[in-house]
């Protein structure tokens, strides 16, 4: 450390110099695209102990490569240094919501000095055990990488760790507002947040965005029911916040109860959870498989034949017809399972959410395959 500079030494004799600017935590993509880097080449390895970049000449025109695991370590170290030197804000409210897309909408609706924190995850799926610890976070990350087709797998651990840092950094005197809706992901996340904030003495207010929206804003003309905070327009979120201002903060008893509920959730083994009759219910992974097959069958009927259907079309139709807010990523994971199990055929390569097509397999094809075996 040579604040605001950090020196990273890598074999055989290269030093990467990063300059910390500002107080925002960084992701891997942030510092890869940054102009805050300089590279130096040492004559000998032992020069690093006395290295000062101001006394040397940066290397220009040469490219160096780093492993992904090393980039994660570097980003973690940079963020730890940012946290050590971060000046805590002292005014306004803190708003926390269970998704980055919902956080973007909140930022658009709320004026400064309100601060918005978005959780970069979807907690209705995947393991939850020890999620406030590195071990649990690694287990969850491994499950996501093995099963879910999401493009930012390298960014996930850094973003999640940065969110925990932002929660730690909340000053004790500011009110905290936790936004959530009537869906499993936000309901689980709300309880997780209450657990993470258990040592904070701040007033904590809960804002059930979907209940408030249904009560004060929804109309009979709306074609799509609101399940999730991210579905609500920024201007409407601002109004909901104003409406909720008269509500009392959580009592100590209420906070303890929600902490207990989180601990119970963290002990469960299911990797899929739904919101049913006001409760978070763990269900088998294949819970939505029959609905997926039914949707594909209906789309075939609309075609008049059994041609291949773009995966995006299937997911959009599922989203329209389901009465539970389920992430596209999990539904795509189940579609791949139905392909691997022989219920669906595939055209293309399932490297992302929108790159392939599917159709139901004919019963004759299944019988021929069984006979071949």
N, C-alpha and C positions, 0 to 999 in steps of 0.2 A: 504493500500500500504506500502510495505517495499522494494522498488525497489532494485534488479530486481524481488523480490518476491511479489505475491499477495495472500492475505488470504481471503478465502470465508468461512463464518460461516453459518452453516445450523443446524436447530433444530434436536435433542435437544441439542447436545453439540459437534458437529463434525466440525473440521476446515480442509478444503482442501487448500493446499499450492501449488501454481504454480510458476515455475521459468521461467521468460522471457529470452530466448536465441535467439540472432539474431534479424533481423529487418523485417522478412517476416511476413505478417499477417497470422493468423491461421484460419482453419475451425474447425468444431466440430470433424471430424474424426482425424484431426491432434492432438488435445490435448487429445482425448480419447486414442489414441495409443501411447501417449508420455510417456517418463520416467521422465518427469519434475514435476510429481505430488508426493506429500507426504500427508499423512493423520494423523491428530492428534485428540485425544479425550480429551476434557476438563473435569475437575471434576465438575465445575460449569459454568453456562452461562456467568456470569459477568467477568470471567477470560479473555474473548476475547479482551476487551479493552486494556489489557496490554500484549497480547500474543506476544511472539517472538519464532519462530520455532527453533532457534538455542539453546534455553534453554530447549527444551523439547525432548521427544523421539517419533519418528513417529510410527504409528500403523502399524504392519506387520501381514499379513495373514488374514485380515478381509475385506470383500467386502461391499462397500457402493453403493447405487443407487441414481440417480438424475433424475428428470423429464426432458423431452426434452426441455420444455420452459425455465427451469432453465439453461440448458446447453447453450442455445442460449444467454441468458443474460450474462452468464460467459464469453463466447467467445467474445461477444461484448465489455465487460469491458476490457478484455485482449488486444483486438485490439486497443481500445482507448488509452491504456497505451503505446502500441508499437508505435502508431502514435506520441504521445507526445515526445517520446525519439528517434524518427527515425532521422538518419542523412541523409539529402537530398543529392543525387548524383548531380554532377555538370558538367559531360561530357557526350558525346554521344547524340544520338537522342532517342526519345520515339516513339514507334510504337504501335498503338491501332487498334484492329481488333475485328470484331463482332462474336466471338465464341472462345471457349477454344481450340478446335481442330485446328483452323486456327492459333491461337497464338502459339501452339506447333510447327507447320510447320515453322512459322516465326522465332522462336527461333533457329530452326535447320539451317535456311538459313543465318541469320544475325550474324555477329561477335560482341563480346563485344567491346566497352561499350554500345552498343545499348540495350535499355530496351523494352520489349514487354508486353503489357497489353491486356488480352482477356476478352471480356464481356461475363459473364456466362448466356447468355439468347438467345432467338430467337424471335426478336421483330416483326416478321411478324404475330404473333398470340398473342392473349390476350389483355387486356385493357392497355392503355398507359397513362391515365390521372395522372398528378402529380407524375410522375415516379421518379423525383428527390427528393421527399419527402417521409417520412415514411408512411403516409396515402396511397399514391398511390402505394408504394411498397407492402404494406400489402394487398391492394385490388387485385393487380396482382397476388401475391403469393396465395391468397385464390382461385382465378379463376383457376390457374394452378393445385392446389391440387385437386380441385373439378372435373376437366375435363381431365387433361393430366397425362398419366401413366409414370411418370418419377421417377427414383429411389432415387434421391438426394433431395427430397422435404425439408428435415430438413436442408440441407446444403445451399439451394438456398438463403435465406435471408442474411446469413453470407457472402457468396461469393459475392453477389451483393453489399452489404455494403462495403466489402473490396475493390472492384473495384472502387467505388466512392472515397474511401480514397486514393487509388493509384493515381487517377486523381488529387485530391487535392494536393498531395505531389509533383507533377511535378514541378521542379524548373523553374523559369520564363525565364531563359536565354537559355533553350535547345529547339531545333526545335521539333515539334510534327508532326508525319505522321499518318494519318488515312487511313487505308486500307478498301476497300469495293468493292463489285461486283454488277453486274446487276441482283439483286434479291431483293425482298421486305425487307427481314430481315436486310441485310447489308445497304441498302439505308435508311431505317428508323433509324438504329443504328448510321449511320454517322451523320444524322441531330441531333439526341439526344446528341451525343458527342460534336458537335459544340455548342449546347445550354449549356451543362455542363461546357464547357471551355470558356464561354462568358466573364468571368472576367480575363482570362489569356491574357497577352500581347505577348505570344510566337508566332513565325511564325508557321502557321499551313499549312501543305501540304496534299492534297488529292491524293490518289493513287487508281485509278480504276483498280483493278487487272485483271478483266475479259476483259476489253477493251484492256489493254496493252498486255495481253496474246494472244488475238485474232489477234492483229496487228503484234506482233513480234515473236510469238512462235507456234501458232496453225498450224496444217497441215490438209490437206484433208483426211489423213488416220485415223485421230482420230475418234473413234467410239462414244465417249461420249463428248458432248459439255460441256464446262466449264461455270458453272453458279455462282460458289461460290469460295471465296478465299481458303477455306479449301481443295478444289480439286487440288490445284496447288502444285507441289513438292517444297521442301525447296530450292533446288538449283535454280529453276526457279524464285522463289520469290526474291532471292538475285539479280538475273539479272534484274528483273523488277524494283527493287529499284534503281539500277544503272542507268537504262534507264530513270527513273522519276526524277533524280537529277537536271535536267536542268529546271524543271517546277517551276514557281513562286509560292510563298505562296498565300493563299487566301487574297483578299483585305478586308478591313473593310466592304465594301458594300456587298460583297459575303457572309461574315460571318453573317451579319445581315439578309440577305435574307434566309439563311439556318435556322437561329434561328426562323424566322417567320414561315417557313414551318414546323418546329418541333412543334411549338405551335399549329398550325392548326391540325396536326396529333394527338396531345394529346387531342384535343377536340372531336375527332371522337368516335363513339360508336361501330363500327364494331370490331369483334375480329379475323378477318382474312383479311390479306392484300396481294395483289399480285403486281408484277412489270409488267406493260403492256404499251408498246409503250413509254417507257421513263418516266412513271409516277407510283407513288404509288397509288393503287386503293383499296378501301375498298369493300369487297364482302361479301355476306351471308355465314354463316358457312357451308352450304351444297354445296358450289361451286364445290367441287371435288367429290361429292357423285356419280354422274353419271359415272365419269371416274373410280372410284373404282369398281362399279358394272360391268362396261364393261371389266375391267382387269380380274375380277373373272370369268366372263363368258368365256373369251378367254382361261383362264387357264383350265377351265372345258373342253373346246373343245380339248385342247391338251391332256387331260387325256383320253378322249373318254367316260367319264362318269362324274357324279357329286359327286366325292369323296371329302372329306375334304382336304383343302389346308393349309399348315403351314402359319401363319400370316407373318412370315419373307419372305417367297416366294412372297406373294402378295405385300409387301412393296418394295421389291427389283425390282419387275416388274414395279411397279408404278414409282419408281425412274428412271428407264431406259426410260420410255415412256413419261414422263411429260416434258413439255417445261418451267416449272417454278420450282425453287428450293424450295421445301416445306419440312419441317422437318418431319421425321418419326413419331414423337410423335403426331403431329396434325392429320396426316392421320390415325393413329391407333385409335385416339379419334373418328374420323368420322366412322371408321369401327365398333366400339362399338355401335355408334348411330344407324347404319344400322342393327345391331343385335337386339338392343332393340326395333326398330321399325318394326321388323319382315321381313326385306328384306334378311337377312342372318341368317344362323344357326351357332351355335358355338359348338365346342368340346373342353373341357378343361376349365381352369379358367383363365380369362384375368387379371392376376396379374402382368404381365410384357409384354414387346413387343414380346417375342418369345415363350410364354408358351401355346398358344392355336391355334386351326385351325378353318377355316370357310368354308362354301359353300353357294351358292345361294339356297334359299328355292324354292321348287316346287310350281307352281301355284295351284296345287291340295291341297297341305298342307295349303296354305293361305285360300283357299275357305272353307276347313273343319273347320279351326279355326274360320272364320267369322260365319259359321253356328252354331258352338258350342256356340258362344256368343249370 
